[in-house]
Amino acid sequence: MKDLLVTIVKGLVEKPEQVTVDVDEPNDEGVIVYHLHVAEEDMGRVIGKQGRIAKAIRTVMRAAAIRNDLKIMVEID
């Protein structure tokens, strides 16, 4: 799952070497939180106008998680 997120985001940003993802342990509800970190100048590219790209990234990640019987959440830090 982490590799999927990194692959998606690296295709969007100008500085792919600065893309990192931290993964939290599942919380009480079984939700795994992925914290995405990108260069400050790439934040707009990842979030998109009115958050459309961020929403699309979260949708793809949720769909992949459902196929693996996981609950996830993506936070852009």
Secondary structure by P-SEA (a helix, b strand, c coil): caaaaaaaaaacccccccbbbbbbcccccbbbbbbbbcccccccccccccaaaaaaaaaaaaaaaaaaccccccccc
